Amino acid sequence: MDVATLTTLAGIVEYAVPVLFASIGENFTEKAGLINLSVNGTIILSAMSGFVVAMTVDSIFLGFLVGAVVGAIVAAIVAFSSITLKQSQVAIGFVLALLCRDLAYFLGAPYTNKPGLFLSKVPIPVLADIPFIGPVFFNHSLVVYASYLFIIIAYVFMFKTRSGLMLQGIGERPSAAFARGANVKALRYFYTILGGLLIGLAGPMYSLAVKIGWAGQLSGLDGIGWIALAITIFGGWNPLRVAFGAYLFGGLQQLGITLQSTTNIPIQILQAAPFPLMIFTLLLVNVGRAEWVDRELAAMPEKPRIVLSKILRALRTSPPASLGVPFENE
């Protein structure tokens, strides 16, 4: 396989990582029954904060740490406003998304387009030399390798551990979980902040590893958070499906980058193309629930009807039953 194709495939894996962390972070939050709509602003603010701190103190580790702290703080505000103050989760999250975005552009203005630190690639010995697999999966920075482990850990935790089952319980039937001794409010606080921490890591992953640097409004990060929210739904609140959605979006982004040098399509269209395509994919996830779809399927010949029904059934997802519903101790 030629070098250009391998580079493109490796780029898909790399570009998917920040969205993957943000989406699985939101997955934890929504599994607990809360909605954090501040994701978009959090990613932008943590990208700026992480880059500025890493550049100022000459430490990539502290840059990532600050990004995680920013995400955790924003999520804590969402949790406090929603759980303790009983305000609208949607309204609070949306306002914070706008506030964090504008704050990032304002505070980050002096650091726009300044040179800074970035994570270099660390090829894994032996594995990086495997034909095709090596260049695509094992010739990246450490955050990419961490993402492989993260997908597995998140899935095993959610579906194979007692704590994961309790997490599902407080999102599905919080009253039943409370009756069994779970502190629903405390757990919702914990998983909302944990999810925010993971979302906060996505920002420095862009500014210190993927896109590298801070370019203000030209950084191309505005909208990524909304895509992460869409991928959470597309993934059916399952880390494995969420990871697939992140790689799909990474592929669309990389395709846009590749086409910039091979076509006459305006760059602005190529940069924006992944967003409507992800929205279209999200519509496919939910269209299977519509009554008119059942009527149309019933009118189709048997073989295509069976195939299409299986596809729609595979795409269909169901949110946690108590998602967005406040809980009161009885």
C-alpha positions as a Markdown table, in Angstrom:
| # | Residue | x | y | z |
|---|---|---|---|---|
| 1 | Met | 0.0 | 0.0 | 0.0 |
| 2 | Asp | 1.3 | 3.4 | -0.9 |
| 3 | Val | 2.6 | 5.9 | 1.6 |
| 4 | Ala | -0.2 | 8.5 | 1.0 |
| 5 | Thr | -2.9 | 6.0 | 1.8 |
| 6 | Leu | -1.1 | 4.8 | 5.0 |
| 7 | Thr | -0.7 | 8.4 | 6.0 |
| 8 | Thr | -4.4 | 9.1 | 5.5 |
| 9 | Leu | -5.5 | 6.1 | 7.5 |
| 10 | Ala | -3.0 | 7.0 | 10.3 |
| 11 | Gly | -4.5 | 10.5 | 10.3 |
| 12 | Ile | -8.0 | 9.1 | 10.8 |
| 13 | Val | -6.8 | 7.3 | 13.9 |
| 14 | Glu | -5.1 | 10.4 | 15.2 |
| 15 | Tyr | -8.0 | 12.9 | 14.5 |
| 16 | Ala | -10.5 | 10.6 | 16.2 |
| 17 | Val | -8.8 | 10.5 | 19.6 |
| 18 | Pro | -9.9 | 13.9 | 21.0 |
| 19 | Val | -13.5 | 13.3 | 19.9 |
| 20 | Leu | -13.3 | 9.8 | 21.3 |
| 21 | Phe | -12.3 | 11.0 | 24.8 |
| 22 | Ala | -14.9 | 13.8 | 24.8 |
| 23 | Ser | -17.7 | 11.4 | 23.6 |
| 24 | Ile | -16.9 | 8.7 | 26.1 |
| 25 | Gly | -16.6 | 11.4 | 28.8 |
| 26 | Glu | -20.1 | 12.6 | 27.9 |
| 27 | Asn | -21.2 | 8.9 | 27.9 |
| 28 | Phe | -20.3 | 8.6 | 31.6 |
| 29 | Thr | -22.2 | 11.7 | 32.4 |
| 30 | Glu | -25.3 | 10.7 | 30.5 |
| 31 | Lys | -25.2 | 7.2 | 31.8 |
| 32 | Ala | -25.6 | 8.8 | 35.2 |
| 33 | Gly | -28.7 | 10.7 | 34.1 |
| 34 | Leu | -27.3 | 14.2 | 33.5 |
| 35 | Ile | -26.8 | 16.1 | 30.2 |
| 36 | Asn | -23.7 | 18.2 | 29.9 |
| 37 | Leu | -24.2 | 20.5 | 26.9 |
| 38 | Ser | -21.1 | 22.6 | 27.7 |
| 39 | Val | -18.9 | 20.1 | 25.8 |
| 40 | Asn | -18.2 | 22.5 | 22.9 |
| 41 | Gly | -17.1 | 25.4 | 25.0 |
| 42 | Thr | -15.2 | 23.1 | 27.4 |
| 43 | Ile | -13.1 | 21.7 | 24.5 |
| 44 | Ile | -12.2 | 25.1 | 23.2 |
| 45 | Leu | -11.4 | 26.6 | 26.6 |
| 46 | Ser | -9.3 | 23.6 | 27.7 |
| 47 | Ala | -7.4 | 23.6 | 24.3 |
| 48 | Met | -6.4 | 27.2 | 24.9 |
| 49 | Ser | -5.6 | 26.7 | 28.6 |
| 50 | Gly | -3.6 | 23.6 | 28.1 |
| 51 | Phe | -1.6 | 25.2 | 25.3 |
| 52 | Val | -0.9 | 28.4 | 27.2 |
| 53 | Val | 0.2 | 26.6 | 30.4 |
| 54 | Ala | 2.3 | 24.1 | 28.5 |
| 55 | Met | 4.1 | 26.9 | 26.6 |
| 56 | Thr | 4.5 | 29.1 | 29.7 |
| 57 | Val | 5.9 | 26.5 | 32.2 |
| 58 | Asp | 7.5 | 24.3 | 29.5 |
| 59 | Ser | 5.5 | 21.2 | 30.5 |
| 60 | Ile | 3.2 | 19.2 | 28.3 |
| 61 | Phe | 2.0 | 17.2 | 31.3 |
| 62 | Leu | 0.9 | 20.3 | 33.1 |
| 63 | Gly | -0.9 | 21.4 | 29.9 |
| 64 | Phe | -2.9 | 18.3 | 29.9 |
| 65 | Leu | -3.5 | 18.5 | 33.6 |
| 66 | Val | -4.9 | 22.0 | 33.4 |
| 67 | Gly | -7.1 | 21.0 | 30.5 |
| 68 | Ala | -8.6 | 18.2 | 32.6 |
| 69 | Val | -9.1 | 20.6 | 35.6 |
| 70 | Val | -10.9 | 23.1 | 33.4 |
| 71 | Gly | -13.2 | 20.4 | 32.1 |
| 72 | Ala | -13.9 | 19.1 | 35.7 |
| 73 | Ile | -14.6 | 22.6 | 36.9 |
| 74 | Val | -17.1 | 23.4 | 34.1 |
| 75 | Ala | -18.8 | 20.0 | 34.7 |
| 76 | Ala | -19.0 | 20.7 | 38.5 |
| 77 | Ile | -20.8 | 23.9 | 37.7 |
| 78 | Val | -23.3 | 21.9 | 35.6 |
| 79 | Ala | -23.7 | 19.3 | 38.3 |
| 80 | Phe | -24.2 | 21.9 | 41.1 |
| 81 | Ser | -26.7 | 23.9 | 39.0 |
| 82 | Ser | -28.6 | 20.8 | 38.0 |
| 83 | Ile | -28.5 | 18.6 | 41.1 |
| 84 | Thr | -28.3 | 21.1 | 44.0 |
| 85 | Leu | -30.0 | 24.2 | 42.5 |
| 86 | Lys | -32.4 | 22.2 | 40.4 |
| 87 | Gln | -31.9 | 24.4 | 37.3 |
| 88 | Ser | -32.4 | 23.3 | 33.8 |
| 89 | Gln | -29.5 | 21.1 | 32.7 |
| 90 | Val | -30.0 | 22.1 | 29.0 |
| 91 | Ala | -30.0 | 25.8 | 29.7 |
| 92 | Ile | -27.0 | 25.7 | 32.1 |
| 93 | Gly | -25.0 | 23.6 | 29.7 |
| 94 | Phe | -25.8 | 25.7 | 26.6 |
| 95 | Val | -24.9 | 29.0 | 28.4 |
| 96 | Leu | -21.6 | 27.5 | 29.7 |
| 97 | Ala | -20.8 | 26.3 | 26.1 |
| 98 | Leu | -21.1 | 29.9 | 24.8 |
| 99 | Leu | -19.4 | 31.4 | 27.8 |
| 100 | Cys | -16.4 | 29.1 | 27.7 |
| 101 | Arg | -16.0 | 29.5 | 24.0 |
| 102 | Asp | -15.9 | 33.3 | 24.2 |
| 103 | Leu | -13.7 | 33.3 | 27.3 |
| 104 | Ala | -11.2 | 31.1 | 25.4 |
| 105 | Tyr | -11.1 | 33.5 | 22.5 |
| 106 | Phe | -10.7 | 36.5 | 24.7 |
| 107 | Leu | -8.1 | 35.1 | 27.1 |
| 108 | Gly | -6.2 | 33.3 | 24.4 |
| 109 | Ala | -5.9 | 36.3 | 22.0 |
| 110 | Pro | -2.3 | 37.2 | 23.2 |
| 111 | Tyr | -1.2 | 33.6 | 22.5 |
| 112 | Thr | -2.7 | 33.2 | 19.0 |
| 113 | Asn | -0.3 | 31.5 | 16.5 |
| 114 | Lys | 2.6 | 31.5 | 19.0 |
| 115 | Pro | 5.0 | 28.5 | 18.8 |
| 116 | Gly | 4.7 | 26.0 | 21.7 |
| 117 | Leu | 5.2 | 22.5 | 22.8 |
| 118 | Phe | 3.7 | 19.4 | 21.1 |
| 119 | Leu | 3.7 | 15.7 | 21.7 |
| 120 | Ser | 6.1 | 13.9 | 19.3 |
| 121 | Lys | 5.4 | 10.5 | 17.8 |
| 122 | Val | 6.7 | 7.5 | 19.7 |
| 123 | Pro | 6.7 | 4.4 | 17.4 |
| 124 | Ile | 6.2 | 1.2 | 19.3 |
| 125 | Pro | 9.2 | -1.1 | 18.6 |
| 126 | Val | 8.4 | -4.2 | 16.5 |
| 127 | Leu | 4.7 | -3.3 | 16.3 |
| 128 | Ala | 5.4 | -0.2 | 14.2 |
| 129 | Asp | 7.3 | -2.4 | 11.6 |
| 130 | Ile | 4.3 | -4.6 | 10.9 |
| 131 | Pro | 3.1 | -4.0 | 7.3 |
| 132 | Phe | 0.0 | -1.8 | 7.1 |
| 133 | Ile | -1.0 | -2.2 | 10.8 |
| 134 | Gly | 2.2 | -0.7 | 12.1 |
| 135 | Pro | 2.2 | 2.7 | 10.3 |
| 136 | Val | -1.6 | 3.1 | 10.8 |
| 137 | Phe | -1.9 | 2.2 | 14.5 |
| 138 | Phe | 1.5 | 2.1 | 16.2 |
| 139 | Asn | 3.4 | 5.2 | 14.9 |
| 140 | His | 1.7 | 7.9 | 16.9 |
| 141 | Ser | 2.0 | 10.0 | 20.1 |
| 142 | Leu | 1.2 | 8.5 | 23.5 |
| 143 | Val | -2.4 | 9.9 | 23.6 |
| 144 | Val | -3.3 | 7.7 | 20.7 |
| 145 | Tyr | -2.0 | 4.6 | 22.4 |
| 146 | Ala | -3.9 | 5.7 | 25.6 |
| 147 | Ser | -7.1 | 5.9 | 23.6 |
| 148 | Tyr | -6.9 | 2.2 | 22.6 |
| 149 | Leu | -6.7 | 1.2 | 26.3 |
| 150 | Phe | -9.3 | 3.8 | 27.3 |
| 151 | Ile | -12.0 | 2.2 | 25.0 |
| 152 | Ile | -11.5 | -1.2 | 26.5 |
| 153 | Ile | -11.4 | 0.1 | 30.1 |
| 154 | Ala | -14.5 | 2.2 | 29.6 |
| 155 | Tyr | -16.5 | -0.7 | 28.1 |
| 156 | Val | -15.4 | -3.2 | 30.8 |
| 157 | Phe | -16.1 | -0.8 | 33.6 |
| 158 | Met | -19.6 | 0.1 | 32.3 |
| 159 | Phe | -20.8 | -3.4 | 31.5 |
| 160 | Lys | -18.7 | -5.9 | 33.4 |
| 161 | Thr | -18.2 | -4.3 | 36.9 |
| 162 | Arg | -20.4 | -3.7 | 39.9 |
| 163 | Ser | -19.7 | 0.0 | 39.8 |
| 164 | Gly | -20.6 | 0.1 | 36.2 |
| 165 | Leu | -23.9 | -1.6 | 36.8 |
| 166 | Met | -24.6 | 0.9 | 39.5 |
| 167 | Leu | -23.8 | 3.7 | 37.1 |
| 168 | Gln | -26.4 | 2.3 | 34.7 |
| 169 | Gly | -28.8 | 1.9 | 37.5 |
| 170 | Ile | -28.7 | 5.6 | 38.6 |
| 171 | Gly | -29.4 | 6.6 | 35.0 |
| 172 | Glu | -32.1 | 4.1 | 34.3 |
| 173 | Arg | -34.0 | 3.7 | 37.6 |
| 174 | Pro | -32.5 | 6.0 | 40.2 |
| 175 | Ser | -35.2 | 5.2 | 42.7 |
| 176 | Ala | -34.4 | 1.5 | 42.6 |
| 177 | Ala | -30.7 | 2.3 | 42.9 |
| 178 | Phe | -31.4 | 4.5 | 45.9 |
| 179 | Ala | -33.5 | 1.7 | 47.5 |
| 180 | Arg | -30.4 | -0.6 | 47.2 |
| 181 | Gly | -28.2 | 1.9 | 49.0 |
| 182 | Ala | -26.8 | 4.0 | 46.2 |
| 183 | Asn | -26.2 | 7.7 | 46.9 |
| 184 | Val | -27.7 | 8.8 | 43.6 |
| 185 | Lys | -26.9 | 12.5 | 43.9 |
| 186 | Ala | -23.3 | 11.9 | 45.0 |
| 187 | Leu | -22.7 | 9.4 | 42.2 |
| 188 | Arg | -24.2 | 11.8 | 39.7 |
| 189 | Tyr | -21.8 | 14.5 | 40.9 |
| 190 | Phe | -18.9 | 12.1 | 40.6 |
| 191 | Tyr | -19.7 | 10.9 | 37.1 |
| 192 | Thr | -20.6 | 14.3 | 35.8 |
| 193 | Ile | -17.2 | 15.7 | 37.0 |
| 194 | Leu | -15.4 | 12.6 | 35.7 |
| 195 | Gly | -17.0 | 13.0 | 32.3 |
| 196 | Gly | -16.0 | 16.7 | 32.3 |
| 197 | Leu | -12.4 | 15.8 | 33.2 |
| 198 | Leu | -12.3 | 13.5 | 30.1 |
| 199 | Ile | -13.9 | 16.2 | 28.0 |
| 200 | Gly | -11.3 | 18.6 | 29.2 |
| 201 | Leu | -8.5 | 16.3 | 28.1 |
| 202 | Ala | -9.8 | 16.5 | 24.5 |
| 203 | Gly | -8.8 | 20.2 | 24.3 |
| 204 | Pro | -5.1 | 19.8 | 24.9 |
| 205 | Met | -5.1 | 16.7 | 22.7 |
| 206 | Tyr | -6.0 | 19.1 | 19.9 |
| 207 | Ser | -3.6 | 22.0 | 20.7 |
| 208 | Leu | -0.7 | 19.8 | 21.9 |
| 209 | Ala | -0.9 | 16.7 | 19.8 |
| 210 | Val | -3.3 | 16.8 | 16.8 |
| 211 | Lys | -3.8 | 20.3 | 15.4 |
| 212 | Ile | -0.8 | 21.6 | 17.4 |
| 213 | Gly | -1.0 | 25.2 | 18.7 |
| 214 | Trp | -3.7 | 27.8 | 19.4 |
| 215 | Ala | -5.1 | 29.9 | 16.5 |
| 216 | Gly | -8.1 | 31.4 | 18.2 |
| 217 | Gln | -11.2 | 31.2 | 16.1 |
| 218 | Leu | -9.2 | 29.7 | 13.3 |
| 219 | Ser | -8.3 | 26.7 | 15.4 |
| 220 | Gly | -11.2 | 24.8 | 13.9 |
| 221 | Leu | -12.5 | 23.6 | 17.2 |
| 222 | Asp | -15.9 | 25.3 | 17.3 |
| 223 | Gly | -18.5 | 22.6 | 16.7 |
| 224 | Ile | -16.4 | 19.6 | 17.7 |
| 225 | Gly | -18.2 | 19.5 | 21.1 |
| 226 | Trp | -21.6 | 19.3 | 19.4 |
| 227 | Ile | -20.3 | 16.4 | 17.3 |
| 228 | Ala | -19.1 | 14.7 | 20.4 |
| 229 | Leu | -22.7 | 15.0 | 21.8 |
| 230 | Ala | -24.1 | 13.6 | 18.6 |
| 231 | Ile | -21.6 | 10.7 | 18.6 |
| 232 | Thr | -22.7 | 9.8 | 22.2 |
| 233 | Ile | -26.2 | 9.4 | 20.8 |
| 234 | Phe | -25.1 | 7.6 | 17.7 |
| 235 | Gly | -23.1 | 5.2 | 19.9 |
| 236 | Gly | -26.1 | 4.2 | 21.9 |
| 237 | Trp | -24.3 | 5.1 | 25.1 |
| 238 | Asn | -21.9 | 2.2 | 24.5 |
| 239 | Pro | -18.1 | 3.0 | 24.5 |
| 240 | Leu | -17.4 | 0.6 | 21.6 |
| 241 | Arg | -20.1 | 2.1 | 19.3 |
| 242 | Val | -19.0 | 5.6 | 20.5 |
| 243 | Ala | -15.5 | 4.8 | 19.4 |
| 244 | Phe | -16.7 | 3.7 | 16.0 |
| 245 | Gly | -18.5 | 7.0 | 15.7 |
| 246 | Ala | -15.4 | 8.9 | 16.6 |
| 247 | Tyr | -13.3 | 7.1 | 14.0 |
| 248 | Leu | -16.1 | 7.7 | 11.5 |
| 249 | Phe | -15.9 | 11.5 | 12.2 |
| 250 | Gly | -12.1 | 11.3 | 12.1 |
| 251 | Gly | -12.3 | 9.7 | 8.7 |
| 252 | Leu | -14.6 | 12.5 | 7.5 |
| 253 | Gln | -12.2 | 15.1 | 8.8 |
| 254 | Gln | -9.2 | 13.4 | 7.2 |
| 255 | Leu | -11.0 | 13.1 | 3.9 |
| 256 | Gly | -11.6 | 16.8 | 3.9 |
| 257 | Ile | -7.9 | 17.5 | 4.5 |
| 258 | Thr | -7.0 | 15.1 | 1.7 |
| 259 | Leu | -9.4 | 16.6 | -0.8 |
| 260 | Gln | -8.1 | 20.1 | -0.2 |
| 261 | Ser | -5.0 | 19.3 | -2.2 |
| 262 | Thr | -6.7 | 17.2 | -4.9 |
| 263 | Thr | -9.9 | 19.1 | -5.8 |
| 264 | Asn | -11.1 | 22.6 | -6.5 |
| 265 | Ile | -13.8 | 22.5 | -3.9 |
| 266 | Pro | -13.5 | 25.5 | -1.5 |
| 267 | Ile | -11.7 | 24.8 | 1.7 |
| 268 | Gln | -14.6 | 26.1 | 3.8 |
| 269 | Ile | -16.9 | 23.5 | 2.3 |
| 270 | Leu | -14.5 | 20.7 | 3.0 |
| 271 | Gln | -13.9 | 21.8 | 6.6 |
| 272 | Ala | -17.7 | 22.0 | 7.3 |
| 273 | Ala | -18.6 | 18.8 | 5.4 |
| 274 | Pro | -18.1 | 16.4 | 8.3 |
| 275 | Phe | -20.7 | 18.2 | 10.4 |
| 276 | Pro | -23.8 | 17.8 | 8.2 |
| 277 | Leu | -22.7 | 14.2 | 7.4 |
| 278 | Met | -22.6 | 13.4 | 11.1 |
| 279 | Ile | -26.1 | 15.0 | 11.5 |
| 280 | Phe | -27.4 | 12.8 | 8.6 |
| 281 | Thr | -25.9 | 9.7 | 10.3 |
| 282 | Leu | -27.6 | 10.8 | 13.6 |
| 283 | Leu | -30.9 | 11.0 | 11.7 |
| 284 | Leu | -30.5 | 7.5 | 10.5 |
| 285 | Val | -30.0 | 6.4 | 14.1 |
| 286 | Asn | -33.4 | 7.8 | 15.1 |
| 287 | Val | -35.4 | 7.4 | 11.9 |
| 288 | Gly | -36.1 | 3.7 | 12.6 |
| 289 | Arg | -38.5 | 4.7 | 15.4 |
| 290 | Ala | -40.9 | 6.6 | 13.1 |
| 291 | Glu | -44.2 | 5.0 | 12.2 |
| 292 | Trp | -43.9 | 6.0 | 8.6 |
| 293 | Val | -40.7 | 4.0 | 8.3 |
| 294 | Asp | -42.6 | 0.9 | 9.4 |
| 295 | Arg | -45.3 | 1.5 | 6.8 |
| 296 | Glu | -42.7 | 2.0 | 4.0 |
| 297 | Leu | -40.8 | -1.2 | 5.1 |
| 298 | Ala | -44.1 | -3.2 | 5.0 |
| 299 | Ala | -44.6 | -2.2 | 1.4 |
| 300 | Met | -41.2 | -3.3 | 0.3 |
| 301 | Pro | -40.2 | -6.6 | -1.2 |
| 302 | Glu | -39.2 | -9.2 | 1.4 |
| 303 | Lys | -35.4 | -9.4 | 0.8 |
| 304 | Pro | -34.7 | -5.6 | 0.8 |
| 305 | Arg | -37.1 | -5.2 | 3.7 |
| 306 | Ile | -35.3 | -7.7 | 5.8 |
| 307 | Val | -31.9 | -6.2 | 5.0 |
| 308 | Leu | -33.0 | -2.6 | 5.7 |
| 309 | Ser | -34.8 | -3.7 | 8.9 |
| 310 | Lys | -31.6 | -5.2 | 10.2 |
| 311 | Ile | -29.6 | -2.1 | 9.4 |
| 312 | Leu | -32.1 | 0.2 | 11.2 |
| 313 | Arg | -32.4 | -2.2 | 14.1 |
| 314 | Ala | -28.6 | -2.2 | 14.5 |
| 315 | Leu | -28.5 | 1.6 | 14.4 |
| 316 | Arg | -31.4 | 2.1 | 16.8 |
| 317 | Thr | -30.4 | 3.4 | 20.2 |
| 318 | Ser | -32.2 | 4.1 | 23.5 |
| 319 | Pro | -31.1 | 6.7 | 26.0 |
| 320 | Pro | -31.0 | 6.1 | 29.7 |
| 321 | Ala | -34.6 | 6.1 | 30.9 |
| 322 | Ser | -34.0 | 8.9 | 33.5 |
| 323 | Leu | -31.7 | 11.0 | 31.4 |
| 324 | Gly | -32.3 | 14.7 | 32.2 |
| 325 | Val | -34.8 | 13.8 | 34.9 |
| 326 | Pro | -34.0 | 15.3 | 38.4 |
| 327 | Phe | -34.0 | 12.9 | 41.3 |
| 328 | Glu | -35.3 | 13.5 | 44.8 |
| 329 | Asn | -34.6 | 11.2 | 47.8 |
| 330 | Glu | -37.8 | 9.7 | 48.8 |
